[in-house]
Amino acid sequence: MSQKLPIVDVTPTVEPCAGQIRLPVVGGNGGGAWDFCGSDRITKVYVGKGHSCIGYIKIEGTLDGKFQTQEHGQMVDTPIEFAVGPDEYIVAVEGTTNYVDRYKTTLVTSLTFKTSTGRSSPTFGSVSGKKFVIQDKGRELAGFHGQAGEAIDALGGYSAVASKLPIHGGIGGGLWDLGALVNVRKVSVGNGHSCIGYIKFEYEENGGTKTNERGSIVDEPQEFALDPNEYIISVEGTTGYTNRYKTHLVTSLMFKTSAGRTSPRFGFDRGDKFVIEDKGRMIVGFHGLSGEAIDALGARSSIMASPIKWPVAGGNGGDVWDDGVYDRVRKVHVGNGRSCIGHIKFEYEKDGKIEIREHGWIEAPPVEFALNPNEYIISVEGTTNHVPLYKTTIVTSLSFKTSTGRTSPTYGFVTGEKFVLEDRGREIVGFHGQAGEAIDAIGIHSSIVSKLPIQGGKNGSAWDDGAFDGVTRVFVGDADSFIGYIKFEYTKNGNDVTYEHGTKPTKTHQFELDPYEYITSVEGTHNYVDLFKTNVITSLVFKTSRGRTSQTFGAAVGTKFVLEDNGREIVGFHGRAGVAVDALGAYAFLGTNPV
């Protein structure tokens, strides 16, 4: 039986190197510090054994199409190569550190590299000492840093907030890179002579709009605008040789979006086809080569996503306001104005504290709509109309719907055009809009987490742990015919958070996840139990992103259920519990598509 190695915490801290996140080193304090960062991607790693340690490492990568390499430590044995394929990238490094008598210090003793396609390198060195994992929730490791002298004393990584996808086209023109943009709002493309001659990007930055253009205008550019809640997920095109320019250029382009829309095909559909995409992730920037025309084009894809800000409904008057994003909306207070909604106040919860934001002008006493601890707002319905008193279009009525099917009173006066603000049942976690003497316009922020409904009985008290960065461990206490207790260990912002529910027994069973692993589904059963005269959870099984399955906790009797959302990461739980665990639900992270 192999020895279980202790795990070293490698929680990332933000310290950008060319837009990358610096992850802390693991290992000893000896040797000199080194950095290999800012690269587009790592293409090869060579690792050589030392005396009971990793003695040598050589890293090869590319930066703007140029080769770069570094090597550290000293060669004792011939290094072994691990090459990264053109369509994959390193997502994690596993290893061990230990005190080595020969060097009289703690060193890195073993290393294994894992990629986005599920491949693993050989295990270099000898597995001994403390186990560690260098990773950042599946993001690309595009660089490394550490300490080295006669051997590799310590190792850390750089994770990429946005992956740089390779360029397609020729090799002429000047190199350019817009980096990772906040939101691409519009693309304008102009035809050249049998090619794409010009491209302009409009994007949001610091609350305003900026533009960047490349190539030269021959024909009038055509515009493709995105809706506020929409983003580009892929670019299709062709490249071919163009006699006029005597080189290979981009000859056509077409953009596809998250809303299922497709732009016109710009240019001339001839030559070799290409597709720029990253598993449906958001395209957040572009790079390439250009001169008199667009020689080559590439993109950056966002690996993580933010809560979605939806456009407002209403008029253009008043001052712009944005409450931002919170853990939950707890109460809404709405006051009528003169033939409109005059005032609105929100009570939000963030990190256990209540924050209040209010807008508009109080004409009549506001009416409160309070949410229960286990429910949240999923949609806002209302009307907008031109109100002569204010000489502008404003919000005239509002009603709020929740995840439990409840609806608030209808506030205001139902006149004018109807609107609905919602995001496919996702939780609304904040509001924005415009207001002055009344509520001119209102919009929503929707969560990147979906709340999967509870399964089981209706007794017990409702509980809701919320959503976290991840689940690290689950403890379950089971009796002969039911689940009596459950405890979850979560991580959030590098801190451990624990919640438990039910009646704690003298002994529990545990299921522990590796640092780079997450729960993708929970299968179970619920059944009527005579002891409680109600339905409770009778069994649970947890499945992970690595294909692992926990033991079956409890007894699989009764009605089967599954908590899952297309393979996405389960990041929290909610349910009902008293003497036993009556019901269970979950939160799934919607920020990325499953790999």
C-alpha positions as CSV (number, residue, x, y, z in Angstrom):
1,M,0.0,0.0,0.0
2,S,1.5,3.4,-1.1
3,Q,2.0,6.1,1.5
4,K,-0.4,9.0,1.4
5,L,1.7,12.2,1.0
6,P,0.7,15.5,2.7
7,I,-0.5,18.2,0.4
8,V,1.1,21.6,0.3
9,D,-1.2,24.6,-0.2
10,V,-0.3,26.6,-3.3
11,T,-3.1,29.2,-3.4
12,P,-2.4,31.7,-6.2
13,T,-1.7,35.3,-5.5
14,V,-2.1,38.0,-8.2
15,E,1.2,39.4,-9.4
16,P,1.0,40.0,-13.2
17,C,3.8,39.2,-15.5
18,A,2.7,40.3,-19.0
19,G,-0.9,39.8,-17.9
20,Q,-0.2,36.4,-16.2
21,I,-0.9,35.3,-12.6
22,R,2.1,34.3,-10.6
23,L,1.5,31.2,-8.5
24,P,3.7,30.7,-5.4
25,V,6.8,28.5,-5.4
26,V,7.0,25.2,-3.6
27,G,10.2,23.7,-2.3
28,G,13.2,25.0,-0.4
29,N,14.9,28.4,0.0
30,G,18.3,27.6,-1.6
31,G,19.6,28.5,-5.0
32,G,19.1,31.6,-7.1
33,A,15.7,32.9,-8.2
34,W,14.7,32.7,-11.9
35,D,11.7,33.6,-14.0
36,F,10.4,32.3,-17.4
37,C,7.2,34.3,-18.0
38,G,5.3,36.2,-20.5
39,S,5.4,33.5,-23.1
40,D,2.5,32.6,-25.4
41,R,2.8,28.9,-24.6
42,I,5.2,26.3,-23.4
43,T,6.2,23.9,-26.2
44,K,8.7,21.5,-24.5
45,V,10.1,20.7,-21.1
46,Y,13.3,18.7,-20.5
47,V,13.8,17.3,-17.0
48,G,17.0,15.6,-15.7
49,K,17.4,13.6,-12.4
50,G,19.8,14.7,-9.8
51,H,21.0,12.8,-6.7
52,S,17.6,11.9,-5.1
53,C,16.0,15.0,-6.6
54,I,15.3,16.9,-9.8
55,G,18.7,18.2,-10.9
56,Y,17.9,20.0,-14.1
57,I,15.1,21.6,-16.0
58,K,15.0,23.2,-19.4
59,I,11.9,25.1,-20.7
60,E,11.2,25.9,-24.3
61,G,8.4,28.3,-25.4
62,T,7.3,30.9,-27.9
63,L,6.7,34.6,-27.6
64,D,5.1,36.4,-30.5
65,G,6.2,33.5,-32.7
66,K,9.8,33.7,-31.6
67,F,11.6,30.8,-29.9
68,Q,12.8,31.3,-26.3
69,T,14.4,28.9,-23.8
70,Q,15.9,28.7,-20.3
71,E,17.7,26.0,-18.4
72,H,18.4,25.8,-14.6
73,G,20.2,23.4,-12.3
74,Q,22.9,21.0,-13.2
75,M,22.9,17.9,-15.4
76,V,23.6,14.6,-13.7
77,D,21.6,12.2,-16.0
78,T,20.5,12.8,-19.6
79,P,17.3,15.0,-19.5
80,I,14.1,13.5,-20.8
81,E,11.9,15.5,-23.1
82,F,8.1,16.1,-22.8
83,A,6.7,17.9,-25.8
84,V,3.3,19.8,-25.7
85,G,1.1,19.4,-28.8
86,P,0.1,22.4,-30.9
87,D,-3.5,22.1,-29.7
88,E,-2.9,21.5,-26.0
89,Y,-1.3,23.3,-23.1
90,I,0.0,22.5,-19.6
91,V,-2.7,22.9,-16.9
92,A,-1.0,21.4,-13.9
93,V,2.3,20.3,-12.4
94,E,2.3,17.6,-9.7
95,G,5.4,16.8,-7.7
96,T,7.0,16.3,-4.3
97,T,9.6,18.1,-2.2
98,N,11.9,16.6,0.4
99,Y,15.0,17.2,2.4
100,V,18.0,15.7,0.6
101,D,21.0,14.9,2.7
102,R,23.6,15.3,-0.1
103,Y,22.6,18.9,-0.6
104,K,21.6,19.6,3.0
105,T,18.4,21.4,2.0
106,T,14.9,20.9,0.8
107,L,14.6,20.3,-3.0
108,V,12.1,19.3,-5.7
109,T,12.3,15.5,-5.8
110,S,9.7,14.7,-8.5
111,L,7.7,16.3,-11.3
112,T,4.7,15.3,-13.5
113,F,3.2,17.6,-16.1
114,K,-0.5,17.4,-17.1
115,T,-2.1,18.9,-20.2
116,S,-5.5,20.2,-21.4
117,T,-6.1,17.1,-23.4
118,G,-5.7,14.8,-20.4
119,R,-2.2,13.7,-21.2
120,S,0.5,13.3,-18.5
121,S,4.2,13.3,-18.8
122,P,6.4,10.6,-17.3
123,T,7.0,11.1,-13.6
124,F,10.5,12.6,-13.5
125,G,12.6,12.0,-10.4
126,S,11.7,10.0,-7.3
127,V,8.4,10.5,-5.5
128,S,9.3,11.3,-1.9
129,G,8.3,13.9,0.7
130,K,5.5,16.4,0.5
131,K,3.1,16.3,-2.4
132,F,2.2,19.6,-4.2
133,V,0.2,20.7,-7.2
134,I,0.8,23.9,-9.2
135,Q,-2.4,24.8,-11.0
136,D,-5.0,27.5,-11.3
137,K,-8.5,26.0,-11.9
138,G,-7.6,24.6,-15.4
139,R,-6.0,27.8,-16.7
140,E,-3.0,27.4,-19.0
141,L,0.4,27.4,-17.3
142,A,2.3,29.6,-19.8
143,G,5.5,30.1,-17.7
144,F,7.5,29.0,-14.7
145,H,9.7,30.5,-12.0
146,G,11.6,29.1,-9.1
147,Q,15.0,28.7,-7.4
148,A,18.0,26.7,-8.6
149,G,21.7,26.1,-8.0
150,E,23.2,22.6,-8.1
151,A,19.6,21.3,-8.4
152,I,16.0,22.6,-8.6
153,D,15.3,24.0,-5.2
154,A,11.8,25.3,-5.8
155,L,9.3,25.7,-8.6
156,G,6.2,27.9,-9.3
157,G,4.1,28.7,-12.3
158,Y,2.5,31.5,-14.2
159,S,-1.1,31.0,-15.3
160,A,-2.7,32.8,-18.2
161,V,-6.0,34.6,-17.6
162,A,-6.5,34.4,-21.4
163,S,-5.1,31.8,-23.7
164,K,-3.3,33.0,-26.8
165,L,-4.6,31.1,-29.8
166,P,-2.1,30.8,-32.8
167,I,-2.3,33.1,-35.8
168,H,-3.4,31.9,-39.3
169,G,-2.2,33.4,-42.5
170,G,1.1,34.6,-44.0
171,I,4.4,35.8,-42.4
172,G,4.5,39.3,-43.8
173,G,3.5,42.6,-42.2
174,G,4.2,44.0,-38.8
175,L,3.4,42.1,-35.6
176,W,0.6,43.5,-33.4
177,D,-1.2,42.3,-30.2
178,L,-4.2,44.0,-28.6
179,G,-3.9,41.8,-25.5
180,A,-7.0,40.7,-23.6
181,L,-9.8,43.2,-24.0
182,V,-12.7,43.6,-21.6
183,N,-15.6,43.3,-24.1
184,V,-15.4,43.3,-27.9
185,R,-18.5,45.2,-28.9
186,K,-18.1,45.7,-32.7
187,V,-15.9,44.5,-35.5
188,S,-15.6,46.4,-38.8
189,V,-14.0,44.7,-41.8
190,G,-13.0,46.1,-45.2
191,N,-12.2,44.2,-48.4
192,G,-8.8,44.7,-50.0
193,H,-7.6,43.4,-53.3
194,S,-8.8,39.8,-53.2
195,C,-8.2,39.7,-49.5
196,I,-9.1,41.3,-46.1
197,G,-7.6,44.7,-46.3
198,Y,-8.7,46.3,-43.1
199,I,-10.1,45.4,-39.7
200,K,-11.2,47.6,-36.7
201,F,-12.2,46.4,-33.2
202,E,-14.3,48.4,-30.8
203,Y,-14.2,47.3,-27.2
204,E,-15.1,48.5,-23.7
205,E,-12.4,49.8,-21.4
206,N,-12.8,51.5,-18.0
207,G,-16.4,52.3,-18.7
208,G,-15.7,53.8,-22.1
209,T,-15.3,52.6,-25.7
210,K,-11.9,52.3,-27.5
211,T,-11.0,51.3,-31.0
212,N,-8.0,49.7,-32.7
213,E,-7.6,49.3,-36.4
214,R,-5.1,47.4,-38.7
215,G,-4.4,47.3,-42.4
216,S,-5.6,49.9,-45.0
217,I,-9.0,50.9,-46.3
218,V,-9.7,50.0,-49.9
219,D,-13.5,49.4,-49.8
220,E,-15.9,50.8,-47.3
221,P,-15.8,48.6,-44.2
222,Q,-18.8,46.6,-43.1
223,E,-19.8,46.5,-39.5
224,F,-20.8,43.6,-37.2
225,A,-22.1,44.8,-33.8
226,L,-22.6,42.6,-30.8
227,D,-25.5,42.9,-28.3
228,P,-24.5,43.8,-24.7
229,N,-25.0,40.3,-23.4
230,E,-23.3,38.6,-26.4
231,Y,-19.7,37.7,-27.2
232,I,-17.6,36.1,-30.0
233,I,-16.9,32.4,-29.6
234,S,-15.2,31.6,-32.9
235,V,-13.7,33.1,-36.1
236,E,-13.8,31.2,-39.3
237,G,-11.8,32.3,-42.4
238,T,-9.5,31.4,-45.3
239,T,-6.0,32.3,-46.2
240,G,-4.4,32.3,-49.7
241,Y,-1.7,33.7,-51.9
242,T,-2.5,37.1,-53.4
243,N,-0.7,38.2,-56.6
244,R,-1.0,41.9,-55.9
245,Y,0.9,41.6,-52.6
246,K,3.0,38.6,-53.6
247,T,2.4,36.9,-50.2
248,H,-0.2,34.9,-48.3
249,L,-2.9,36.9,-46.6
250,V,-6.2,36.5,-44.8
251,T,-8.8,36.3,-47.6
252,S,-12.1,36.0,-45.7
253,L,-13.5,36.2,-42.2
254,M,-16.7,35.3,-40.4
255,F,-17.5,35.7,-36.7
256,K,-19.8,33.5,-34.6
257,T,-21.3,34.5,-31.2
258,S,-22.6,33.1,-28.0
259,A,-26.2,33.9,-29.1
260,G,-25.9,31.6,-32.1
261,R,-25.5,34.6,-34.5
262,T,-23.1,34.6,-37.5
263,S,-21.7,37.7,-39.1
264,P,-21.7,38.1,-42.9
265,R,-18.7,36.4,-44.6
266,F,-16.3,39.3,-45.2
267,G,-13.8,39.2,-48.1
268,F,-13.3,36.4,-50.6
269,D,-13.9,32.8,-49.7
270,R,-10.8,31.2,-51.3
271,G,-7.7,29.3,-50.1
272,D,-7.1,27.3,-47.0
273,K,-9.8,27.3,-44.3
274,F,-9.1,27.9,-40.6
275,V,-11.1,28.2,-37.4
276,I,-10.0,30.2,-34.3
277,E,-11.9,28.9,-31.2
278,D,-11.3,27.4,-27.8
279,K,-14.2,25.1,-26.8
280,G,-16.8,27.8,-26.9
281,R,-15.0,30.1,-24.6
282,M,-15.2,33.9,-25.0
283,I,-12.9,35.6,-27.5
284,V,-11.5,38.5,-25.6
285,G,-8.8,39.9,-27.9
286,F,-6.9,39.6,-31.2
287,H,-3.4,39.6,-32.4
288,G,-1.7,39.1,-35.8
289,L,0.4,40.5,-38.7
290,S,-0.6,43.4,-41.0
291,G,0.8,46.0,-43.3
292,E,-1.2,47.1,-46.4
293,A,-3.6,44.3,-45.6
294,I,-4.3,41.7,-42.9
295,D,-1.5,39.1,-43.3
296,A,-2.5,36.9,-40.4
297,L,-5.0,36.8,-37.5
298,G,-5.1,35.1,-34.1
299,A,-7.1,35.6,-30.9
300,R,-7.1,35.3,-27.1
301,S,-9.8,33.3,-25.3
302,S,-10.9,33.9,-21.8
303,I,-10.6,30.9,-19.6
304,M,-12.8,32.3,-16.8
305,A,-15.9,34.5,-17.2
306,S,-17.5,37.2,-15.1
307,P,-21.2,37.6,-14.1
308,I,-23.1,38.9,-17.1
309,K,-24.3,42.5,-17.3
310,W,-27.6,42.7,-19.3
311,P,-28.8,45.8,-21.1
312,V,-31.3,48.2,-19.4
313,A,-35.0,48.6,-20.1
314,G,-36.3,52.1,-20.1
315,G,-35.4,55.6,-21.2
316,N,-32.1,57.6,-21.5
317,G,-32.7,60.2,-18.7
318,G,-31.3,60.3,-15.2
319,D,-27.8,59.5,-14.0
320,V,-26.2,56.1,-14.7
321,W,-25.9,53.8,-11.6
322,D,-24.5,50.3,-11.1
323,D,-24.8,48.5,-7.8
324,G,-22.4,45.8,-8.9
325,V,-22.5,42.1,-8.0
326,Y,-23.3,40.5,-4.6
327,D,-23.8,37.1,-3.1
328,R,-27.5,37.6,-2.9
329,V,-30.4,40.0,-3.1
330,R,-32.2,39.9,0.3
331,K,-34.9,42.6,0.0
332,V,-36.3,45.0,-2.5
333,H,-38.3,48.2,-1.5
334,V,-40.2,49.9,-4.3
335,G,-42.0,53.2,-4.1
336,N,-44.5,54.6,-6.7
337,G,-43.9,57.9,-8.3
338,R,-46.3,60.0,-10.4
339,S,-47.6,57.4,-13.0
340,C,-44.2,55.6,-12.7
341,I,-41.7,53.8,-10.4
342,G,-40.3,56.7,-8.4
343,H,-37.9,55.0,-6.0
344,I,-36.1,51.6,-5.5
345,K,-34.0,50.3,-2.7
346,F,-32.0,47.0,-2.7
347,E,-30.7,45.2,0.4
348,Y,-27.8,43.0,-0.8
349,E,-25.7,40.4,1.1
350,K,-22.0,40.2,0.6
351,D,-19.6,38.1,2.8
352,G,-22.3,37.9,5.4
353,K,-22.9,41.7,5.6
354,I,-25.9,43.6,4.3
355,E,-25.2,46.5,1.9
356,I,-28.0,49.0,0.9
357,R,-28.3,50.9,-2.4
358,E,-31.2,53.1,-3.3
359,H,-32.1,55.2,-6.4
360,G,-34.7,57.7,-7.5
361,W,-37.0,60.0,-5.5
362,I,-39.4,59.0,-2.7
363,E,-43.0,60.2,-3.5
364,A,-44.9,57.5,-1.6
365,P,-43.9,55.1,1.1
366,P,-42.0,52.2,-0.4
367,V,-43.4,48.6,-0.2
368,E,-41.0,45.8,0.8
369,F,-40.5,42.4,-0.9
370,A,-38.3,40.1,1.2
371,L,-36.7,36.9,0.0
372,N,-36.5,33.7,2.0
373,P,-33.0,32.4,2.9
374,N,-33.2,29.6,0.3
375,E,-34.7,31.6,-2.6
376,Y,-33.4,34.2,-5.1
377,I,-34.7,36.5,-7.9
378,I,-34.7,34.9,-11.3
379,S,-36.6,37.6,-13.4
380,V,-37.9,41.1,-13.4
381,E,-41.0,42.0,-15.4
382,G,-42.3,45.5,-16.0
383,T,-43.3,48.2,-18.3
384,T,-41.8,51.4,-19.7
385,N,-43.7,54.4,-21.0
386,H,-43.4,58.1,-21.9
387,V,-44.6,60.1,-18.9
388,P,-45.6,63.7,-19.7
389,L,-44.8,65.0,-16.2
390,Y,-41.1,63.9,-16.6
391,K,-41.0,64.6,-20.4
392,T,-39.2,61.2,-20.9
393,T,-39.6,57.5,-21.0
394,I,-39.3,55.9,-17.6
395,V,-40.1,52.6,-15.8
396,T,-43.8,52.5,-15.0
397,S,-44.2,49.1,-13.3
398,L,-42.1,46.3,-11.8
399,S,-42.6,42.8,-10.4
400,F,-40.0,40.3,-9.2
401,K,-40.1,36.5,-9.6
402,T,-38.1,34.1,-7.5
403,S,-36.6,30.6,-7.7
404,T,-39.4,29.2,-5.5
405,G,-42.1,30.4,-7.9
406,R,-43.2,33.3,-5.8
407,T,-44.0,36.7,-7.3
408,S,-43.8,40.1,-5.7
409,P,-46.7,42.5,-5.9
410,T,-46.9,44.5,-9.1
411,Y,-45.5,47.9,-8.2
412,G,-46.4,51.1,-10.1
413,F,-48.7,51.5,-13.1
414,V,-48.9,48.8,-15.9
415,T,-48.7,51.1,-18.9
416,G,-46.6,51.2,-22.0
417,E,-44.3,48.5,-23.4
418,K,-43.7,45.3,-21.5
419,F,-40.2,44.0,-20.8
420,V,-38.6,40.9,-19.0
421,L,-35.1,40.9,-17.5
422,E,-33.9,37.3,-17.0
423,D,-31.1,34.9,-17.9
424,R,-32.6,31.3,-18.3
425,G,-33.4,30.9,-14.7
426,R,-30.0,32.0,-13.4
427,E,-29.8,34.0,-10.2
428,I,-29.9,37.8,-10.4
429,V,-27.1,39.1,-8.2
430,G,-27.2,42.8,-8.8
431,F,-28.9,45.7,-10.6
432,H,-27.9,48.7,-12.6
433,G,-29.8,51.4,-14.5
434,Q,-30.5,55.2,-14.7
435,A,-32.3,57.4,-12.2
436,G,-33.0,61.0,-11.3
437,E,-36.5,62.1,-10.0
438,A,-37.7,58.6,-10.9
439,I,-36.4,55.2,-12.2
440,D,-35.6,55.9,-15.8
441,A,-34.1,52.5,-16.7
442,I,-33.2,49.2,-15.0
443,G,-31.0,46.3,-15.9
444,I,-29.6,43.2,-14.2
445,H,-26.4,41.3,-13.4
446,S,-26.9,37.5,-13.7
447,S,-24.8,34.9,-11.9
448,I,-22.3,32.6,-13.5
449,V,-23.5,30.0,-11.1
450,S,-26.7,27.9,-11.6
451,K,-28.6,26.7,-8.6
452,L,-29.7,23.1,-9.2
453,P,-33.0,22.3,-7.4
454,I,-33.1,20.2,-4.3
455,Q,-34.0,16.5,-4.4
456,G,-35.6,14.6,-1.5
457,G,-38.2,15.4,1.2
458,K,-39.8,18.6,2.3
459,N,-39.2,18.4,6.1
460,G,-36.2,19.7,8.0
461,S,-34.9,23.3,8.0
462,A,-33.7,24.9,4.7
463,W,-29.9,25.5,4.5
464,D,-27.8,27.1,1.8
465,D,-24.0,27.0,1.9
466,G,-23.7,29.2,-1.3
467,A,-21.1,28.9,-4.0
468,F,-17.3,28.7,-3.5
469,D,-14.1,28.4,-5.5
470,G,-14.3,24.6,-5.1
471,V,-15.1,21.6,-2.9
472,T,-12.1,19.9,-1.4
473,R,-13.7,17.2,0.8
474,V,-17.0,15.6,1.7
475,F,-17.8,13.8,5.0
476,V,-20.9,11.6,5.2
477,G,-22.5,9.9,8.1
478,D,-24.9,7.1,7.1
479,A,-27.2,4.8,9.0
480,D,-28.7,1.5,7.8
481,S,-31.4,3.2,5.7
482,F,-30.6,6.9,5.3
483,I,-28.0,9.7,5.2
484,G,-28.0,11.3,8.7
485,Y,-25.2,13.8,8.3
486,I,-23.1,15.6,5.7
487,K,-20.2,18.0,6.0
488,F,-18.6,19.9,3.1
489,E,-15.1,21.5,3.1
490,Y,-14.9,24.3,0.6
491,T,-12.2,26.8,-0.5
492,K,-12.8,30.5,-1.2
493,N,-10.1,33.1,-1.8
494,G,-7.5,30.7,-0.5
495,N,-9.4,30.1,2.8
496,D,-11.0,26.9,4.0
497,V,-14.7,27.1,4.8
498,T,-16.7,24.2,6.4
499,Y,-20.5,23.6,6.7
500,E,-22.2,20.6,8.2
501,H,-25.9,19.5,8.3
502,G,-27.9,16.8,10.0
503,T,-26.9,14.9,13.2
504,K,-23.2,14.2,13.6
505,P,-22.5,10.6,14.3
506,T,-19.5,9.1,16.1
507,K,-17.9,8.0,12.8
508,T,-18.0,9.5,9.3
509,H,-16.8,8.4,5.9
510,Q,-14.9,10.9,3.7
511,F,-14.3,11.5,0.0
512,E,-11.3,13.7,-0.7
513,L,-10.6,15.5,-4.0
514,D,-7.2,16.2,-5.5
515,P,-6.3,19.9,-5.8
516,Y,-6.9,19.8,-9.6
517,E,-10.1,17.7,-9.4
518,Y,-13.7,18.8,-8.9
519,I,-17.1,17.2,-8.5
520,T,-19.2,17.0,-11.7
521,S,-22.2,15.1,-10.5
522,V,-24.0,13.7,-7.4
523,E,-26.2,10.7,-7.8
524,G,-28.4,9.5,-5.0
525,T,-31.8,8.2,-3.8
526,H,-34.5,9.4,-1.5
527,N,-37.1,7.3,0.1
528,Y,-39.8,7.3,2.8
529,V,-38.3,6.2,6.2
530,D,-40.6,5.0,8.9
531,L,-38.4,6.4,11.7
532,F,-39.0,10.0,10.4
533,K,-42.4,9.5,8.8
534,T,-41.1,11.4,5.7
535,N,-38.8,11.2,2.7
536,V,-35.1,11.7,3.4
537,I,-31.9,11.1,1.4
538,T,-31.0,7.4,1.5
539,S,-27.8,7.3,-0.6
540,L,-25.2,9.5,-2.2
541,V,-22.4,8.9,-4.8
542,F,-20.0,11.7,-6.0
543,K,-18.4,11.7,-9.4
544,T,-15.4,13.8,-10.4
545,S,-13.7,15.5,-13.4
546,R,-11.0,12.8,-13.4
547,G,-13.6,10.0,-13.8
548,R,-13.3,8.9,-10.2
549,T,-16.4,7.8,-8.3
550,S,-16.8,7.8,-4.5
551,Q,-18.1,4.9,-2.6
552,T,-21.9,4.6,-2.3
553,F,-22.8,6.3,1.0
554,G,-26.0,4.8,2.6
555,A,-28.3,2.3,0.9
556,A,-29.5,2.9,-2.7
557,V,-33.2,2.5,-2.1
558,G,-36.1,4.6,-3.3
559,T,-36.3,7.3,-6.1
560,K,-33.1,7.9,-8.0
561,F,-31.9,11.5,-8.7
562,V,-28.8,13.2,-10.3
563,L,-27.5,16.6,-9.6
564,E,-25.4,17.8,-12.6
565,D,-25.1,20.5,-15.3
566,N,-23.5,19.1,-18.4
567,G,-20.2,18.2,-16.6
568,R,-19.7,21.6,-15.1
569,E,-18.0,22.0,-11.8
570,I,-20.1,21.6,-8.6
571,V,-19.1,24.5,-6.4
572,G,-21.5,24.4,-3.5
573,F,-24.6,22.7,-2.0
574,H,-27.9,23.6,-0.4
575,G,-30.8,21.5,0.9
576,R,-32.9,20.6,4.0
577,A,-31.9,18.9,7.2
578,G,-32.9,18.1,10.7
579,V,-32.2,14.9,12.5
580,A,-31.2,13.5,9.0
581,V,-30.4,15.0,5.6
582,D,-33.9,15.5,4.1
583,A,-33.0,17.0,0.7
584,L,-29.9,18.0,-1.3
585,G,-29.3,20.5,-4.1
586,A,-26.1,22.0,-5.7
587,Y,-24.5,25.0,-7.4
588,A,-22.8,24.5,-10.8
589,F,-20.2,26.9,-12.2
590,L,-21.3,28.3,-15.6
591,G,-18.2,30.4,-16.3
592,T,-16.7,27.9,-18.8
593,N,-17.9,25.1,-20.9
594,P,-16.7,21.6,-19.8
595,V,-13.4,20.5,-21.5
